[in-house]
């Protein structure tokens, strides 16, 4: 696959030129961006998939929801509907997408608004029409959506796949040139090992060639202490006594499989592509593979995103492992920067 992608470099160069022209037109205000008075925080990346956007959005919600009325606006990737849509108790995953549904399930009782619209400008306008309109909007995966001028930009890049080490699509995974990182006020290196020395953090920061207006933070994936099922939960510490059939439909599975290995949890992995729409034949395959496991104690395990998208309403007894973002250090500094932006923007209105 890597050899094939190397042959695609001429197409990557052409794509890079097109994206650069587009960004220059926005930078010179030939193409217009819409700026809103309401505080808007953009969370995104330069590459495709798997950088930890959803846990970061959830972190921001937890940080702000007690002081402000928060809305999350996503495009609703792979949903079967169009236009603006608000999540409610009757909403189905296929109507808004798996990540927005995950947000809704997690925050539905906490007065957090979840909405989808591929046209972010229209989506924000619709949110501001609500009787109980939000005081702050989090824009999920909107870093390349230049039609909205975000008030504050957070750029994510994984520890093992820094954007400075990547190339443009299709020979690499970048959606735009690394010069686009300059638009961010904060750059977060995600999926770091539990311990990362200050010296290595400094080297990575230097490698990213950050601007004077930017701050770099380092985070890791924190896994829950138990896996959750429809009828019960199981502590992680008991899973080494089980044989796990791991089923995933996400872009990057290595952090999860590494976690299972470090916990000495035996598993067999059925891996599907990102945002995979599981079909009945796939569910049959999962059942068959589960039956083949010759163990007294065994479970099917998936990610929270996959559970929400497919398995919550399945007759399969399946568990999922929740995750969240944790800062390696300087968490208070990050929180202060976010609250300062939101507070100042709210006061200035």
C-alpha positions in Angstrom: 0.0 0.0 0.0 2.9 2.4 0.9 4.6 1.6 -2.4 1.4 2.4 -4.3 0.9 5.7 -2.4 4.4 6.8 -3.4 3.4 6.6 -7.0 0.6 9.1 -6.3 2.9 12.0 -5.3 2.3 13.9 -8.6 -1.4 13.9 -7.7 -0.5 15.1 -4.2 1.5 18.0 -5.5 -1.5 19.1 -7.7 -3.9 18.7 -4.8 -1.6 20.7 -2.6 -1.5 23.6 -5.1 -5.3 23.7 -5.3 -5.6 23.8 -1.5 -3.0 26.5 -1.2 -4.8 28.6 -3.8 -8.0 28.2 -1.9 -6.4 29.1 1.4 -4.7 32.1 -0.1 -8.1 33.3 -1.4 -9.5 33.1 2.1 -6.4 34.7 3.7 -6.7 37.7 1.3 -10.5 37.8 1.9 -11.2 37.3 -1.8 -13.3 34.3 -0.6 -15.4 35.4 2.3 -15.5 33.9 5.8 -18.4 34.6 8.1 -17.5 35.7 11.6 -20.1 35.4 14.4 -20.3 37.3 17.7 -20.9 34.1 19.6 -17.7 32.4 20.9 -16.8 29.6 18.4 -14.1 27.0 19.1 -12.9 25.0 16.2 -11.5 21.5 16.9 -9.8 19.8 13.9 -6.7 18.5 12.3 -4.7 18.6 9.1 -4.9 14.9 8.4 -7.8 12.4 7.8 -9.2 10.6 10.8 -8.1 9.3 14.1 -6.5 12.3 15.9 -8.8 12.3 18.9 -11.3 15.0 18.0 -14.3 13.5 19.8 -12.6 13.1 23.2 -11.3 16.7 22.9 -14.8 18.0 22.1 -16.1 16.1 25.2 -13.4 17.5 27.3 -14.4 21.1 26.3 -18.0 20.3 27.0 -17.2 19.2 30.5 -15.0 22.2 31.0 -17.7 24.7 30.0 -21.2 23.2 30.5 -21.6 24.3 34.1 -21.0 28.0 33.2 -22.4 28.3 29.7 -25.0 26.8 27.4 -22.9 24.8 25.0 -23.7 23.6 21.5 -21.8 21.1 19.4 -22.1 21.5 15.7 -20.9 18.7 13.5 -21.3 17.9 9.8 -22.8 14.5 10.6 -20.4 12.4 8.6 -22.1 9.5 6.7 -25.6 10.4 8.0 -28.6 9.6 5.7 -30.2 13.1 6.1 -29.4 16.5 4.8 -29.5 20.1 6.1 -29.7 21.3 9.7 -30.9 18.8 12.3 -31.1 19.0 16.1 -30.6 15.8 18.1 -33.5 14.8 20.4 -34.7 11.7 22.2 -36.3 10.3 19.0 -33.2 10.9 16.8 -31.6 7.8 15.2 -27.9 7.4 14.6 -28.3 7.3 10.8 -30.0 10.7 10.9 -27.1 12.6 12.5 -24.0 10.3 12.4 -22.2 8.2 15.0 -20.1 10.9 16.7 -23.0 13.4 17.2 -25.1 10.6 18.6 -22.3 9.7 20.9 -22.2 13.3 22.1 -26.0 13.3 22.5 -26.1 10.1 24.5 -23.3 11.4 26.8 -24.7 14.9 27.4 -28.5 14.6 26.8 -29.3 15.3 30.4 -27.0 18.2 30.8 -28.6 20.9 28.6 -26.0 20.5 25.9 -27.3 21.1 22.3 -26.2 18.7 19.6 -26.7 19.7 16.0 -25.5 18.7 12.5 -25.2 20.7 9.3 -22.6 20.3 6.6 -23.0 24.0 6.0 -21.5 25.3 9.2 -22.6 28.9 8.5 -26.2 27.9 8.1 -25.9 25.6 11.1 -24.7 28.4 13.4 -27.5 30.7 12.1 -30.0 28.0 12.9 -28.6 27.5 16.4 -28.9 31.2 17.1 -32.6 31.2 16.1 -33.3 28.8 19.0 -35.4 30.1 21.9 -32.8 28.7 24.3 -29.9 29.5 22.1 -26.3 28.5 23.0 -23.7 30.8 24.5 -20.8 29.0 22.9 -20.5 26.7 19.9 -18.0 24.0 19.5 -17.3 23.2 15.8 -16.3 19.6 15.4 -13.9 18.8 12.6 -14.2 22.2 11.0 -10.5 23.2 10.6 -10.7 23.2 6.8 -14.2 24.7 6.8 -13.0 28.3 6.0 -16.4 29.6 5.3 -16.7 30.1 9.1 -14.0 32.2 10.8 -13.6 30.4 14.1 -12.9 32.6 17.1 -10.5 30.1 18.5 -8.8 27.2 16.7 -7.5 24.0 18.3 -5.4 21.7 16.0 -4.8 18.1 16.9 -1.9 15.9 15.8 -1.1 12.4 17.1 2.2 11.7 18.8 3.2 8.9 16.4 1.8 10.7 13.3 2.8 14.3 13.5 1.6 16.4 10.6 5.2 17.6 9.9 6.1 14.0 9.1 3.2 13.5 6.7 2.5 14.4 3.0 -0.6 15.5 1.2 -3.4 13.2 0.0 -3.4 10.7 -1.7 0.3 9.8 -1.2 -0.1 10.8 2.5 -2.9 11.7 4.9 -2.8 15.5 5.0 -5.9 17.4 3.9 -4.0 20.6 3.6 -0.3 21.7 3.7 1.4 22.0 7.1 1.4 25.8 6.7 -2.3 25.6 7.6 -1.2 24.9 11.2 -0.5 28.7 11.6 -4.2 29.3 12.0 -4.3 27.5 15.3 -4.0 29.2 18.7 -3.4 25.9 20.3 -1.8 22.7 19.0 -2.3 19.5 20.9 -0.2 16.4 20.5 -2.6 13.6 21.2 -2.3 9.9 22.0 1.0 10.4 23.8 2.5 7.6 26.0 1.7 7.9 29.7 5.1 9.4 30.4 6.7 11.8 28.0 9.8 13.7 29.3 10.0 17.5 29.2 13.0 17.1 26.9 11.0 15.1 24.4 8.1 17.5 24.6 10.5 20.3 23.9 11.9 18.5 20.9 8.4 17.8 19.5 7.4 21.5 20.0 10.6 22.6 18.2 9.9 20.1 15.3 6.4 21.5 14.9 7.9 25.0 14.3 5.2 26.7 16.2 4.5 30.4 15.9 4.9 32.9 18.7 1.1 33.1 19.1 0.7 29.4 19.6 0.9 27.1 22.6 1.6 23.3 22.4 0.0 20.9 24.9 0.4 17.1 25.2 -2.5 14.7 26.0 -3.0 10.9 26.2 -6.0 8.6 25.9 -7.3 7.6 29.3 -9.4 4.4 29.2 -12.2 3.8 31.7 -11.7 1.3 34.6 -14.6 -0.8 33.3 -16.2 -1.8 30.0 -19.9 -1.1 29.7 -22.7 -3.4 28.5 -26.4 -3.3 28.1 -27.1 -5.2 31.3 -23.9 -4.9 33.3 -20.4 -3.6 33.5 -17.1 -5.5 33.8 -14.0 -4.1 35.6 -10.9 -4.0 33.3 -8.9 -5.8 36.0 -11.1 -8.9 35.4 -10.7 -9.0 31.6 -7.5 -11.0 31.6 -9.6 -14.0 32.7 -11.8 -13.5 29.6 -11.1 -14.0 25.9 -12.2 -10.9 24.0 -13.4 -10.6 20.4 -12.5 -7.0 19.6 -14.7 -5.5 16.8 -13.7 -2.0 15.5 -14.8 0.4 12.7 -12.4 3.3 13.5 -9.4 4.8 11.7 -6.7 4.1 14.2 -6.9 0.9 16.3 -3.3 0.7 17.6 -3.8 2.6 20.8 -6.7 0.3 21.8 -4.9 -2.9 20.9 -1.8 -1.7 22.7 -3.9 -1.0 25.8 -5.3 -4.6 25.7 -1.8 -6.0 25.4 -0.5 -3.9 28.3 -3.4 -5.2 30.5 -2.6 -8.8 29.3 -6.1 -9.2 27.9 -6.3 -12.0 25.3 -8.2 -10.9 22.2 -8.9 -11.6 18.6 -9.5 -8.5 16.4 -12.1 -8.0 13.6 -11.1 -4.7 12.0 -13.4 -2.8 9.7 -12.8 0.6 8.0 -13.5 3.9 9.7 -17.2 4.8 10.2 -18.1 1.3 8.8 -21.8 0.7 8.3 -22.1 -2.9 9.7 -24.5 -5.1 7.7 -26.3 -8.2 8.6 -23.6 -10.4 7.1 -21.1 -8.6 9.3 -23.1 -9.3 12.4 -23.3 -13.0 11.3 -19.6 -13.0 10.9 -19.2 -11.5 14.4 -21.5 -14.2 15.9 -19.7 -17.0 14.1 -16.2 -15.8 15.2 -17.5 -15.4 18.8 -18.9 -18.9 18.8 -15.5 -20.2 17.6 -13.7 -18.9 20.7 -13.1 -21.9 22.9 -13.1 -20.2 26.3 -15.3 -20.4 29.4 -15.4 -16.7 29.8 -15.6 -14.5 26.7 -17.1 -11.2 25.6 -17.4 -9.1 22.5 -15.8 -5.7 22.9 -16.0 -2.6 20.7 -15.4 1.2 20.8 -17.9 3.7 22.1 -18.4 5.1 18.6 -19.1 1.7 17.1 -21.4 0.8 19.9 -23.5 3.9 19.4 -23.5 3.5 15.6 -24.4 -0.2 15.4 -24.5 -2.3 18.5 -26.7 -0.3 20.9 -29.8 -1.7 19.2 -28.3 -5.1 18.2 -29.3 -8.3 19.9 -25.7 -9.1 20.5 -24.4 -8.9 24.0 -21.6 -6.5 23.5 -19.5 -4.2 25.6 -17.7 -0.9 24.8 -14.7 0.8 26.4 -15.2 4.5 27.1 -12.2 6.9 26.6 -11.4 10.5 27.5 -8.6 13.0 27.0 -6.1 13.6 29.8 -3.4 16.2 29.8 0.2 15.1 30.6 0.8 18.5 32.2 -0.3 22.2 32.2 -4.0 21.3 32.1 -4.8 24.4 34.2 -3.0 26.5 31.6 -5.1 25.1 28.8 -8.3 25.5 30.8 -7.5 29.1 31.5 -6.8 29.9 27.9 -10.2 28.5 26.9 -12.1 30.1 29.7 -10.4 33.4 29.0 -11.4 33.4 25.4 -15.0 32.4 26.1 -15.3 34.9 28.9 -13.8 37.8 26.9 -15.9 37.0 23.9 -19.1 36.7 26.0 -18.3 40.1 27.7 -17.6 41.8 24.4 -20.9 40.9 22.9 
